[in-house]
Amino acid sequence: MKQLAVGTGLGLVIAFAITRLMGELLYGVSPADPIVFSSVIGIIALVGFLACWLPARRAAALDPLKALRHE
């Protein structure tokens, strides 16, 4: 989750930095629209959380002795 936070933060800073370059390509949305930025960050955070949580939940359900004996 730390990597997700760092990556999202860096991506947000870079996105704000290049909004002037991309402003001409956007139709119907201002380059620094807070709704778009917050929606994208929310979706990325949700997907990242699920990508961390689902494997951790599956691993927590295993019995450590059975997992070690299997190997």
Contacts in CASP RR format, 6 or more apart in sequence:
PFRMAT RR
TARGET T0000
AUTHOR 0000-0000-0000
METHOD contacts of the structure
MODEL  1
MKQLAVGTGLGLVIAFAITRLMGELLYGVSPADPIVFSSVIGIIALVGFL
ACWLPARRAAALDPLKALRHE
1 48 0 8 1.000
1 49 0 8 1.000
1 52 0 8 1.000
4 44 0 8 1.000
4 45 0 8 1.000
4 48 0 8 1.000
4 49 0 8 1.000
4 52 0 8 1.000
8 41 0 8 1.000
8 44 0 8 1.000
8 45 0 8 1.000
12 37 0 8 1.000
12 41 0 8 1.000
15 37 0 8 1.000
16 32 0 8 1.000
19 31 0 8 1.000
19 32 0 8 1.000
20 31 0 8 1.000
22 31 0 8 1.000
23 31 0 8 1.000
29 36 0 8 1.000
END
